[in-house]
Amino acid sequence: MDQKFYTKFERQLFQYGDRVSYEIELTPDQAEALISSGRYRRSTGYPYEAKQYRRSNADGSCLHLVWRDNVPQLHRDAFDPHASPMSLYMHLSNEARFETATTCALVISLVKLLAR
């Protein structure tokens, strides 16, 4: 992957294996610079109240910027949920299991309520 279009702190995240969860804390100015670069798009995820952005990578992974309580943090997800339905499935089943389980429990509860 050509990393010349990545900042120094973004490149740090590629030094670790796909399955390693490594997160770096950014300054608000660094996070604003990433967002204003046009390479990040709004996204969703956990924690739900945080502002979230993702940058897709050529290898199918993505950089995930989570800005919560005025503290921006950046990590790499092995599967970009915006890349394809299969990538979304892989992300949900490997990296977002808690959110997936919570959503499934909510849907089951809602169906049971509606079935009464």
C-alpha positions as CSV (number, residue, x, y, z in Angstrom):
1,M,0.0,0.0,0.0
2,D,1.3,3.4,-1.0
3,Q,1.5,5.2,2.3
4,K,2.8,8.6,1.1
5,F,-0.7,10.0,1.3
6,Y,-0.9,9.2,5.0
7,T,0.2,11.3,7.9
8,K,2.9,10.1,10.3
9,F,0.4,9.1,13.0
10,E,-1.8,7.3,10.4
11,R,1.2,5.3,9.2
12,Q,1.8,4.1,12.7
13,L,-1.3,2.1,12.6
14,F,-0.1,0.0,9.6
15,Q,2.9,-1.2,11.6
16,Y,0.8,-3.6,13.5
17,G,-1.0,-6.8,12.3
18,D,-4.6,-6.6,11.1
19,R,-5.9,-8.1,14.3
20,V,-4.0,-5.9,16.7
21,S,-6.1,-3.3,18.4
22,Y,-3.9,-0.3,18.7
23,E,-5.3,3.2,19.3
24,I,-3.6,6.5,19.3
25,E,-4.9,9.7,20.9
26,L,-4.8,12.8,18.7
27,T,-5.0,16.5,19.5
28,P,-8.2,18.2,18.3
29,D,-6.1,20.1,15.7
30,Q,-4.7,16.8,14.3
31,A,-8.2,15.3,14.1
32,E,-9.6,18.5,12.4
33,A,-6.7,18.2,9.8
34,L,-7.7,14.6,9.0
35,I,-11.4,15.5,8.6
36,S,-10.7,18.5,6.5
37,S,-8.4,16.5,4.2
38,G,-11.5,15.1,2.5
39,R,-10.3,11.5,2.9
40,Y,-12.5,10.8,5.9
41,R,-16.3,10.5,5.8
42,R,-18.9,10.5,8.6
43,S,-19.6,7.1,10.0
44,T,-21.3,5.3,12.9
45,G,-20.1,2.9,15.6
46,Y,-19.6,2.6,19.3
47,P,-19.7,4.7,21.4
48,Y,-22.9,5.9,19.8
49,E,-22.7,9.5,21.2
50,A,-19.2,10.1,19.7
51,K,-18.5,11.8,16.4
52,Q,-17.1,9.2,14.0
53,Y,-15.3,9.2,10.7
54,R,-13.7,6.5,8.6
55,R,-11.0,6.5,5.9
56,S,-11.1,3.5,3.5
57,N,-7.7,1.8,2.7
58,A,-6.8,-0.1,-0.5
59,D,-6.3,-3.3,1.5
60,G,-10.0,-3.4,2.6
61,S,-9.3,-2.0,6.1
62,C,-10.1,1.5,7.3
63,L,-8.9,4.1,9.7
64,H,-11.6,4.9,12.3
65,L,-11.5,8.3,14.0
66,V,-13.7,8.4,17.2
67,W,-14.1,11.8,18.8
68,R,-15.7,11.5,22.2
69,D,-15.6,14.1,25.1
70,N,-13.3,16.3,23.1
71,V,-10.7,13.5,22.9
72,P,-10.1,12.2,19.3
73,Q,-8.7,8.7,19.0
74,L,-7.7,6.9,15.9
75,H,-7.5,3.1,15.3
76,R,-7.5,0.7,12.3
77,D,-10.3,-1.7,11.6
78,A,-9.3,-4.8,9.6
79,F,-12.6,-4.7,7.7
80,D,-14.1,-1.4,6.4
81,P,-17.9,-1.6,6.9
82,H,-18.4,0.8,4.0
83,A,-16.5,-1.3,1.5
84,S,-19.1,-4.0,0.7
85,P,-21.8,-6.0,2.3
86,M,-19.3,-8.8,2.9
87,S,-16.9,-6.4,4.5
88,L,-19.7,-5.1,6.7
89,Y,-20.6,-8.6,7.8
90,M,-16.9,-9.3,8.6
91,H,-16.7,-6.1,10.5
92,L,-19.8,-6.8,12.5
93,S,-18.9,-10.4,13.2
94,N,-15.2,-9.8,14.1
95,E,-14.7,-6.2,15.3
96,A,-18.2,-5.0,16.5
97,R,-19.6,-8.1,18.2
98,F,-20.9,-6.2,21.2
99,E,-22.8,-3.8,19.0
100,T,-24.1,-6.7,16.8
101,A,-25.3,-8.6,19.8
102,T,-27.0,-5.6,21.3
103,T,-28.8,-4.8,18.0
104,C,-30.0,-8.4,17.6
105,A,-31.3,-8.4,21.2
106,L,-33.1,-5.2,20.5
107,V,-34.7,-6.5,17.3
108,I,-35.8,-9.7,19.0
109,S,-37.4,-7.8,21.8
110,L,-39.1,-5.5,19.4
111,V,-40.5,-8.4,17.4
112,K,-41.7,-10.1,20.6
113,L,-43.5,-6.8,21.6
114,L,-45.1,-6.5,18.2
115,A,-46.2,-10.1,18.2
116,R,-48.3,-9.7,21.4
